[in-house]
Amino acid sequence: MRKSRFTEEQIIAVLAEQERGLTTAQVCRKHGLSPATFYKWKAKFGGLDVSEARRLKLIEDENRRLKKLLAEAVLDNAALKDILGKN
């Protein structure tokens, strides 16, 4: 997955600009964003402060790691069942 060129702090600052009264089009033009990206960020980070956004990222990273471990365990289990089934 491609790394964003914006940090969580910057994303929250961009969302705050729109909440302070700038239009979405103005904010997107100022920061070089597409409106789709802006609304995706708003759905994900809307209403969060910086510390909550960092915690969210840590939780997402841990969830990704755990899913990978689970997938590897399932593959190992399937391979062992296959080997035992042939004997």
PDB file as gemmi writes it, atoms N, CA and C in Angstrom:
CRYST1    1.000    1.000    1.000  90.00  90.00  90.00 P 1                      
ATOM      1  N   MET A   1       0.833  -1.166   0.000  1.00  0.00           N  
ATOM      2  CA  MET A   1       0.000   0.000   0.000  1.00  0.00           C  
ATOM      3  C   MET A   1       0.885   1.238   0.000  1.00  0.00           C  
ATOM      4  N   ARG A   2       0.523   2.233  -0.774  1.00  0.00           N  
ATOM      5  CA  ARG A   2       1.295   3.450  -0.912  1.00  0.00           C  
ATOM      6  C   ARG A   2       1.158   4.312   0.338  1.00  0.00           C  
ATOM      7  N   LYS A   3       2.274   4.871   0.779  1.00  0.00           N  
ATOM      8  CA  LYS A   3       2.258   5.723   1.952  1.00  0.00           C  
ATOM      9  C   LYS A   3       1.752   7.105   1.580  1.00  0.00           C  
ATOM     10  N   SER A   4       0.904   7.655   2.425  1.00  0.00           N  
ATOM     11  CA  SER A   4       0.345   8.979   2.183  1.00  0.00           C  
ATOM     12  C   SER A   4       1.419  10.046   2.351  1.00  0.00           C  
ATOM     13  N   ARG A   5       1.295  11.105   1.586  1.00  0.00           N  
ATOM     14  CA  ARG A   5       2.251  12.194   1.735  1.00  0.00           C  
ATOM     15  C   ARG A   5       1.835  13.130   2.863  1.00  0.00           C  
ATOM     16  N   PHE A   6       0.691  12.876   3.479  1.00  0.00           N  
ATOM     17  CA  PHE A   6       0.203  13.667   4.588  1.00  0.00           C  
ATOM     18  C   PHE A   6       0.221  12.836   5.863  1.00  0.00           C  
ATOM     19  N   THR A   7       0.639  13.441   6.966  1.00  0.00           N  
ATOM     20  CA  THR A   7       0.600  12.768   8.264  1.00  0.00           C  
ATOM     21  C   THR A   7      -0.796  12.923   8.859  1.00  0.00           C  
ATOM     22  N   GLU A   8      -1.045  12.193   9.931  1.00  0.00           N  
ATOM     23  CA  GLU A   8      -2.341  12.297  10.583  1.00  0.00           C  
ATOM     24  C   GLU A   8      -2.604  13.729  11.056  1.00  0.00           C  
ATOM     25  N   GLU A   9      -1.555  14.383  11.574  1.00  0.00           N  
ATOM     26  CA  GLU A   9      -1.708  15.756  12.049  1.00  0.00           C  
ATOM     27  C   GLU A   9      -2.121  16.687  10.905  1.00  0.00           C  
ATOM     28  N   GLN A  10      -1.489  16.506   9.745  1.00  0.00           N  
ATOM     29  CA  GLN A  10      -1.818  17.349   8.596  1.00  0.00           C  
ATOM     30  C   GLN A  10      -3.233  17.083   8.103  1.00  0.00           C  
ATOM     31  N   ILE A  11      -3.628  15.824   8.096  1.00  0.00           N  
ATOM     32  CA  ILE A  11      -4.980  15.473   7.652  1.00  0.00           C  
ATOM     33  C   ILE A  11      -6.012  16.117   8.564  1.00  0.00           C  
ATOM     34  N   ILE A  12      -5.789  16.046   9.870  1.00  0.00           N  
ATOM     35  CA  ILE A  12      -6.731  16.634  10.819  1.00  0.00           C  
ATOM     36  C   ILE A  12      -6.760  18.153  10.668  1.00  0.00           C  
ATOM     37  N   ALA A  13      -5.608  18.765  10.382  1.00  0.00           N  
ATOM     38  CA  ALA A  13      -5.564  20.213  10.162  1.00  0.00           C  
ATOM     39  C   ALA A  13      -6.350  20.600   8.908  1.00  0.00           C  
ATOM     40  N   VAL A  14      -6.250  19.806   7.858  1.00  0.00           N  
ATOM     41  CA  VAL A  14      -6.998  20.075   6.621  1.00  0.00           C  
ATOM     42  C   VAL A  14      -8.494  19.982   6.898  1.00  0.00           C  
ATOM     43  N   LEU A  15      -8.907  18.960   7.641  1.00  0.00           N  
ATOM     44  CA  LEU A  15     -10.327  18.819   7.970  1.00  0.00           C  
ATOM     45  C   LEU A  15     -10.808  19.974   8.840  1.00  0.00           C  
ATOM     46  N   ALA A  16      -9.953  20.444   9.733  1.00  0.00           N  
ATOM     47  CA  ALA A  16     -10.325  21.562  10.604  1.00  0.00           C  
ATOM     48  C   ALA A  16     -10.517  22.841   9.805  1.00  0.00           C  
ATOM     49  N   GLU A  17      -9.734  23.034   8.750  1.00  0.00           N  
ATOM     50  CA  GLU A  17      -9.904  24.222   7.895  1.00  0.00           C  
ATOM     51  C   GLU A  17     -11.303  24.256   7.305  1.00  0.00           C  
ATOM     52  N   GLN A  18     -11.772  23.116   6.861  1.00  0.00           N  
ATOM     53  CA  GLN A  18     -13.105  23.059   6.271  1.00  0.00           C  
ATOM     54  C   GLN A  18     -14.170  23.309   7.342  1.00  0.00           C  
ATOM     55  N   GLU A  19     -13.928  22.834   8.559  1.00  0.00           N  
ATOM     56  CA  GLU A  19     -14.894  23.053   9.632  1.00  0.00           C  
ATOM     57  C   GLU A  19     -14.932  24.518  10.068  1.00  0.00           C  
ATOM     58  N   ARG A  20     -13.827  25.251   9.869  1.00  0.00           N  
ATOM     59  CA  ARG A  20     -13.768  26.662  10.246  1.00  0.00           C  
ATOM     60  C   ARG A  20     -14.449  27.577   9.241  1.00  0.00           C  
ATOM     61  N   GLY A  21     -14.892  27.044   8.121  1.00  0.00           N  
ATOM     62  CA  GLY A  21     -15.672  27.880   7.224  1.00  0.00           C  
ATOM     63  C   GLY A  21     -15.253  27.876   5.767  1.00  0.00           C  
ATOM     64  N   LEU A  22     -14.094  27.354   5.431  1.00  0.00           N  
ATOM     65  CA  LEU A  22     -13.714  27.280   4.024  1.00  0.00           C  
ATOM     66  C   LEU A  22     -14.555  26.214   3.336  1.00  0.00           C  
ATOM     67  N   THR A  23     -14.807  26.394   2.064  1.00  0.00           N  
ATOM     68  CA  THR A  23     -15.550  25.386   1.334  1.00  0.00           C  
ATOM     69  C   THR A  23     -14.636  24.197   1.045  1.00  0.00           C  
ATOM     70  N   THR A  24     -15.241  23.079   0.784  1.00  0.00           N  
ATOM     71  CA  THR A  24     -14.469  21.878   0.477  1.00  0.00           C  
ATOM     72  C   THR A  24     -13.615  22.084  -0.763  1.00  0.00           C  
ATOM     73  N   ALA A  25     -14.155  22.749  -1.761  1.00  0.00           N  
ATOM     74  CA  ALA A  25     -13.403  23.003  -2.995  1.00  0.00           C  
ATOM     75  C   ALA A  25     -12.176  23.857  -2.730  1.00  0.00           C  
ATOM     76  N   GLN A  26     -12.317  24.873  -1.876  1.00  0.00           N  
ATOM     77  CA  GLN A  26     -11.176  25.731  -1.552  1.00  0.00           C  
ATOM     78  C   GLN A  26     -10.082  24.952  -0.820  1.00  0.00           C  
ATOM     79  N   VAL A  27     -10.482  24.135   0.136  1.00  0.00           N  
ATOM     80  CA  VAL A  27      -9.516  23.350   0.899  1.00  0.00           C  
ATOM     81  C   VAL A  27      -8.795  22.366  -0.020  1.00  0.00           C  
ATOM     82  N   CYS A  28      -9.537  21.705  -0.880  1.00  0.00           N  
ATOM     83  CA  CYS A  28      -8.935  20.728  -1.793  1.00  0.00           C  
ATOM     84  C   CYS A  28      -7.964  21.408  -2.756  1.00  0.00           C  
ATOM     85  N   ARG A  29      -8.342  22.545  -3.278  1.00  0.00           N  
ATOM     86  CA  ARG A  29      -7.471  23.268  -4.201  1.00  0.00           C  
ATOM     87  C   ARG A  29      -6.203  23.740  -3.487  1.00  0.00           C  
ATOM     88  N   LYS A  30      -6.344  24.246  -2.271  1.00  0.00           N  
ATOM     89  CA  LYS A  30      -5.212  24.765  -1.497  1.00  0.00           C  
ATOM     90  C   LYS A  30      -4.179  23.682  -1.206  1.00  0.00           C  
ATOM     91  N   HIS A  31      -4.643  22.465  -0.910  1.00  0.00           N  
ATOM     92  CA  HIS A  31      -3.739  21.389  -0.515  1.00  0.00           C  
ATOM     93  C   HIS A  31      -3.468  20.381  -1.633  1.00  0.00           C  
ATOM     94  N   GLY A  32      -4.058  20.586  -2.792  1.00  0.00           N  
ATOM     95  CA  GLY A  32      -3.822  19.692  -3.920  1.00  0.00           C  
ATOM     96  C   GLY A  32      -4.468  18.333  -3.752  1.00  0.00           C  
ATOM     97  N   LEU A  33      -5.674  18.317  -3.240  1.00  0.00           N  
ATOM     98  CA  LEU A  33      -6.409  17.068  -2.999  1.00  0.00           C  
ATOM     99  C   LEU A  33      -7.578  16.954  -3.959  1.00  0.00           C  
ATOM    100  N   SER A  34      -8.022  15.736  -4.152  1.00  0.00           N  
ATOM    101  CA  SER A  34      -9.284  15.552  -4.857  1.00  0.00           C  
ATOM    102  C   SER A  34     -10.395  15.556  -3.806  1.00  0.00           C  
ATOM    103  N   PRO A  35     -11.595  15.957  -4.195  1.00  0.00           N  
ATOM    104  CA  PRO A  35     -12.706  15.910  -3.232  1.00  0.00           C  
ATOM    105  C   PRO A  35     -12.961  14.504  -2.699  1.00  0.00           C  
ATOM    106  N   ALA A  36     -12.706  13.488  -3.507  1.00  0.00           N  
ATOM    107  CA  ALA A  36     -12.900  12.114  -3.045  1.00  0.00           C  
ATOM    108  C   ALA A  36     -11.956  11.791  -1.890  1.00  0.00           C  
ATOM    109  N   THR A  37     -10.705  12.220  -2.020  1.00  0.00           N  
ATOM    110  CA  THR A  37      -9.740  12.007  -0.948  1.00  0.00           C  
ATOM    111  C   THR A  37     -10.164  12.750   0.306  1.00  0.00           C  
ATOM    112  N   PHE A  38     -10.615  13.981   0.139  1.00  0.00           N  
ATOM    113  CA  PHE A  38     -11.059  14.773   1.286  1.00  0.00           C  
ATOM    114  C   PHE A  38     -12.199  14.059   2.025  1.00  0.00           C  
ATOM    115  N   TYR A  39     -13.186  13.595   1.292  1.00  0.00           N  
ATOM    116  CA  TYR A  39     -14.336  12.958   1.940  1.00  0.00           C  
ATOM    117  C   TYR A  39     -13.964  11.602   2.540  1.00  0.00           C  
ATOM    118  N   LYS A  40     -12.997  10.917   1.931  1.00  0.00           N  
ATOM    119  CA  LYS A  40     -12.521   9.671   2.521  1.00  0.00           C  
ATOM    120  C   LYS A  40     -11.837   9.946   3.861  1.00  0.00           C  
ATOM    121  N   TRP A  41     -11.020  10.998   3.893  1.00  0.00           N  
ATOM    122  CA  TRP A  41     -10.374  11.396   5.146  1.00  0.00           C  
ATOM    123  C   TRP A  41     -11.416  11.811   6.174  1.00  0.00           C  
ATOM    124  N   LYS A  42     -12.429  12.530   5.723  1.00  0.00           N  
ATOM    125  CA  LYS A  42     -13.459  13.002   6.646  1.00  0.00           C  
ATOM    126  C   LYS A  42     -14.216  11.832   7.262  1.00  0.00           C  
ATOM    127  N   ALA A  43     -14.451  10.803   6.468  1.00  0.00           N  
ATOM    128  CA  ALA A  43     -15.135   9.616   6.994  1.00  0.00           C  
ATOM    129  C   ALA A  43     -14.254   8.879   8.002  1.00  0.00           C  
ATOM    130  N   LYS A  44     -12.951   8.877   7.757  1.00  0.00           N  
ATOM    131  CA  LYS A  44     -12.045   8.136   8.622  1.00  0.00           C  
ATOM    132  C   LYS A  44     -11.609   8.945   9.840  1.00  0.00           C  
ATOM    133  N   PHE A  45     -11.258  10.220   9.642  1.00  0.00           N  
ATOM    134  CA  PHE A  45     -10.670  11.025  10.705  1.00  0.00           C  
ATOM    135  C   PHE A  45     -11.589  12.116  11.235  1.00  0.00           C  
ATOM    136  N   GLY A  46     -12.784  12.253  10.707  1.00  0.00           N  
ATOM    137  CA  GLY A  46     -13.678  13.315  11.151  1.00  0.00           C  
ATOM    138  C   GLY A  46     -14.001  13.202  12.631  1.00  0.00           C  
ATOM    139  N   GLY A  47     -13.802  14.282  13.362  1.00  0.00           N  
ATOM    140  CA  GLY A  47     -14.105  14.291  14.790  1.00  0.00           C  
ATOM    141  C   GLY A  47     -12.990  13.764  15.673  1.00  0.00           C  
ATOM    142  N   LEU A  48     -11.877  13.345  15.107  1.00  0.00           N  
ATOM    143  CA  LEU A  48     -10.759  12.837  15.911  1.00  0.00           C  
ATOM    144  C   LEU A  48      -9.757  13.944  16.173  1.00  0.00           C  
ATOM    145  N   ASP A  49      -9.058  13.828  17.301  1.00  0.00           N  
ATOM    146  CA  ASP A  49      -7.915  14.714  17.496  1.00  0.00           C  
ATOM    147  C   ASP A  49      -6.653  13.910  17.169  1.00  0.00           C  
ATOM    148  N   VAL A  50      -5.508  14.542  17.293  1.00  0.00           N  
ATOM    149  CA  VAL A  50      -4.260  13.937  16.827  1.00  0.00           C  
ATOM    150  C   VAL A  50      -3.937  12.658  17.593  1.00  0.00           C  
ATOM    151  N   SER A  51      -4.110  12.669  18.907  1.00  0.00           N  
ATOM    152  CA  SER A  51      -3.766  11.479  19.690  1.00  0.00           C  
ATOM    153  C   SER A  51      -4.675  10.304  19.344  1.00  0.00           C  
ATOM    154  N   GLU A  52      -5.953  10.577  19.093  1.00  0.00           N  
ATOM    155  CA  GLU A  52      -6.868   9.506  18.699  1.00  0.00           C  
ATOM    156  C   GLU A  52      -6.505   8.953  17.328  1.00  0.00           C  
ATOM    157  N   ALA A  53      -6.064   9.811  16.418  1.00  0.00           N  
ATOM    158  CA  ALA A  53      -5.669   9.360  15.084  1.00  0.00           C  
ATOM    159  C   ALA A  53      -4.427   8.463  15.162  1.00  0.00           C  
ATOM    160  N   ARG A  54      -3.467   8.834  16.015  1.00  0.00           N  
ATOM    161  CA  ARG A  54      -2.283   7.987  16.178  1.00  0.00           C  
ATOM    162  C   ARG A  54      -2.662   6.628  16.734  1.00  0.00           C  
ATOM    163  N   ARG A  55      -3.566   6.629  17.723  1.00  0.00           N  
ATOM    164  CA  ARG A  55      -4.014   5.366  18.312  1.00  0.00           C  
ATOM    165  C   ARG A  55      -4.737   4.514  17.268  1.00  0.00           C  
ATOM    166  N   LEU A  56      -5.553   5.149  16.440  1.00  0.00           N  
ATOM    167  CA  LEU A  56      -6.248   4.433  15.372  1.00  0.00           C  
ATOM    168  C   LEU A  56      -5.254   3.774  14.427  1.00  0.00           C  
ATOM    169  N   LYS A  57      -4.194   4.500  14.065  1.00  0.00           N  
ATOM    170  CA  LYS A  57      -3.191   3.940  13.163  1.00  0.00           C  
ATOM    171  C   LYS A  57      -2.478   2.753  13.810  1.00  0.00           C  
ATOM    172  N   LEU A  58      -2.143   2.864  15.097  1.00  0.00           N  
ATOM    173  CA  LEU A  58      -1.494   1.754  15.797  1.00  0.00           C  
ATOM    174  C   LEU A  58      -2.397   0.521  15.841  1.00  0.00           C  
ATOM    175  N   ILE A  59      -3.668   0.737  16.091  1.00  0.00           N  
ATOM    176  CA  ILE A  59      -4.616  -0.374  16.135  1.00  0.00           C  
ATOM    177  C   ILE A  59      -4.762  -1.019  14.758  1.00  0.00           C  
ATOM    178  N   GLU A  60      -4.814  -0.196  13.696  1.00  0.00           N  
ATOM    179  CA  GLU A  60      -4.904  -0.739  12.341  1.00  0.00           C  
ATOM    180  C   GLU A  60      -3.661  -1.550  11.986  1.00  0.00           C  
ATOM    181  N   ASP A  61      -2.483  -1.080  12.385  1.00  0.00           N  
ATOM    182  CA  ASP A  61      -1.250  -1.817  12.116  1.00  0.00           C  
ATOM    183  C   ASP A  61      -1.242  -3.150  12.856  1.00  0.00           C  
ATOM    184  N   GLU A  62      -1.671  -3.130  14.116  1.00  0.00           N  
ATOM    185  CA  GLU A  62      -1.724  -4.375  14.888  1.00  0.00           C  
ATOM    186  C   GLU A  62      -2.734  -5.339  14.278  1.00  0.00           C  
ATOM    187  N   ASN A  63      -3.872  -4.825  13.838  1.00  0.00           N  
ATOM    188  CA  ASN A  63      -4.894  -5.665  13.214  1.00  0.00           C  
ATOM    189  C   ASN A  63      -4.367  -6.302  11.928  1.00  0.00           C  
ATOM    190  N   ARG A  64      -3.627  -5.530  11.129  1.00  0.00           N  
ATOM    191  CA  ARG A  64      -3.036  -6.053   9.897  1.00  0.00           C  
ATOM    192  C   ARG A  64      -2.052  -7.179  10.203  1.00  0.00           C  
ATOM    193  N   ARG A  65      -1.223  -6.975  11.246  1.00  0.00           N  
ATOM    194  CA  ARG A  65      -0.243  -7.987  11.642  1.00  0.00           C  
ATOM    195  C   ARG A  65      -0.936  -9.262  12.130  1.00  0.00           C  
ATOM    196  N   LEU A  66      -1.984  -9.110  12.927  1.00  0.00           N  
ATOM    197  CA  LEU A  66      -2.706 -10.272  13.440  1.00  0.00           C  
ATOM    198  C   LEU A  66      -3.421 -11.042  12.327  1.00  0.00           C  
ATOM    199  N   LYS A  67      -3.971 -10.321  11.352  1.00  0.00           N  
ATOM    200  CA  LYS A  67      -4.612 -10.994  10.216  1.00  0.00           C  
ATOM    201  C   LYS A  67      -3.595 -11.817   9.426  1.00  0.00           C  
ATOM    202  N   LYS A  68      -2.393 -11.267   9.273  1.00  0.00           N  
ATOM    203  CA  LYS A  68      -1.341 -11.988   8.556  1.00  0.00           C  
ATOM    204  C   LYS A  68      -0.952 -13.249   9.318  1.00  0.00           C  
ATOM    205  N   LEU A  69      -0.802 -13.144  10.637  1.00  0.00           N  
ATOM    206  CA  LEU A  69      -0.470 -14.318  11.448  1.00  0.00           C  
ATOM    207  C   LEU A  69      -1.568 -15.382  11.362  1.00  0.00           C  
ATOM    208  N   LEU A  70      -2.816 -14.958  11.395  1.00  0.00           N  
ATOM    209  CA  LEU A  70      -3.929 -15.894  11.291  1.00  0.00           C  
ATOM    210  C   LEU A  70      -3.931 -16.596   9.937  1.00  0.00           C  
ATOM    211  N   ALA A  71      -3.693 -15.847   8.870  1.00  0.00           N  
ATOM    212  CA  ALA A  71      -3.668 -16.454   7.534  1.00  0.00           C  
ATOM    213  C   ALA A  71      -2.548 -17.485   7.432  1.00  0.00           C  
ATOM    214  N   GLU A  72      -1.382 -17.179   7.986  1.00  0.00           N  
ATOM    215  CA  GLU A  72      -0.277 -18.133   7.965  1.00  0.00           C  
ATOM    216  C   GLU A  72      -0.617 -19.382   8.768  1.00  0.00           C  
ATOM    217  N   ALA A  73      -1.274 -19.219   9.924  1.00  0.00           N  
ATOM    218  CA  ALA A  73      -1.650 -20.360  10.750  1.00  0.00           C  
ATOM    219  C   ALA A  73      -2.670 -21.240  10.033  1.00  0.00           C  
ATOM    220  N   VAL A  74      -3.610 -20.624   9.338  1.00  0.00           N  
ATOM    221  CA  VAL A  74      -4.620 -21.388   8.595  1.00  0.00           C  
ATOM    222  C   VAL A  74      -3.953 -22.179   7.469  1.00  0.00           C  
ATOM    223  N   LEU A  75      -2.999 -21.569   6.768  1.00  0.00           N  
ATOM    224  CA  LEU A  75      -2.283 -22.279   5.709  1.00  0.00           C  
ATOM    225  C   LEU A  75      -1.475 -23.448   6.265  1.00  0.00           C  
ATOM    226  N   ASP A  76      -0.798 -23.234   7.392  1.00  0.00           N  
ATOM    227  CA  ASP A  76      -0.044 -24.322   8.019  1.00  0.00           C  
ATOM    228  C   ASP A  76      -0.973 -25.452   8.430  1.00  0.00           C  
ATOM    229  N   ASN A  77      -2.118 -25.110   8.996  1.00  0.00           N  
ATOM    230  CA  ASN A  77      -3.094 -26.105   9.423  1.00  0.00           C  
ATOM    231  C   ASN A  77      -3.616 -26.897   8.228  1.00  0.00           C  
ATOM    232  N   ALA A  78      -3.906 -26.215   7.143  1.00  0.00           N  
ATOM    233  CA  ALA A  78      -4.406 -26.899   5.949  1.00  0.00           C  
ATOM    234  C   ALA A  78      -3.337 -27.821   5.368  1.00  0.00           C  
ATOM    235  N   ALA A  79      -2.080 -27.377   5.390  1.00  0.00           N  
ATOM    236  CA  ALA A  79      -0.994 -28.212   4.875  1.00  0.00           C  
ATOM    237  C   ALA A  79      -0.827 -29.451   5.735  1.00  0.00           C  
ATOM    238  N   LEU A  80      -0.912 -29.313   7.042  1.00  0.00           N  
ATOM    239  CA  LEU A  80      -0.788 -30.471   7.936  1.00  0.00           C  
ATOM    240  C   LEU A  80      -1.945 -31.444   7.742  1.00  0.00           C  
ATOM    241  N   LYS A  81      -3.139 -30.937   7.575  1.00  0.00           N  
ATOM    242  CA  LYS A  81      -4.300 -31.815   7.330  1.00  0.00           C  
ATOM    243  C   LYS A  81      -4.139 -32.558   6.011  1.00  0.00           C  
ATOM    244  N   ASP A  82      -3.594 -31.872   5.004  1.00  0.00           N  
ATOM    245  CA  ASP A  82      -3.387 -32.491   3.710  1.00  0.00           C  
ATOM    246  C   ASP A  82      -2.359 -33.619   3.817  1.00  0.00           C  
ATOM    247  N   ILE A  83      -1.279 -33.371   4.527  1.00  0.00           N  
ATOM    248  CA  ILE A  83      -0.238 -34.395   4.703  1.00  0.00           C  
ATOM    249  C   ILE A  83      -0.774 -35.578   5.486  1.00  0.00           C  
ATOM    250  N   LEU A  84      -1.517 -35.334   6.558  1.00  0.00           N  
ATOM    251  CA  LEU A  84      -2.071 -36.428   7.353  1.00  0.00           C  
ATOM    252  C   LEU A  84      -3.128 -37.199   6.593  1.00  0.00           C  
ATOM    253  N   GLY A  85      -3.844 -36.547   5.716  1.00  0.00           N  
ATOM    254  CA  GLY A  85      -4.885 -37.200   4.937  1.00  0.00           C  
ATOM    255  C   GLY A  85      -4.314 -38.152   3.899  1.00  0.00           C  
ATOM    256  N   LYS A  86      -3.118 -37.883   3.400  1.00  0.00           N  
ATOM    257  CA  LYS A  86      -2.501 -38.733   2.383  1.00  0.00           C  
ATOM    258  C   LYS A  86      -1.884 -39.991   2.984  1.00  0.00           C  
ATOM    259  N   ASN A  87      -1.522 -39.950   4.245  1.00  0.00           N  
ATOM    260  CA  ASN A  87      -0.886 -41.114   4.899  1.00  0.00           C  
ATOM    261  C   ASN A  87      -1.864 -42.155   5.238  1.00  0.00           C  
TER     262      ASN A  87                                                      
END                                                                             
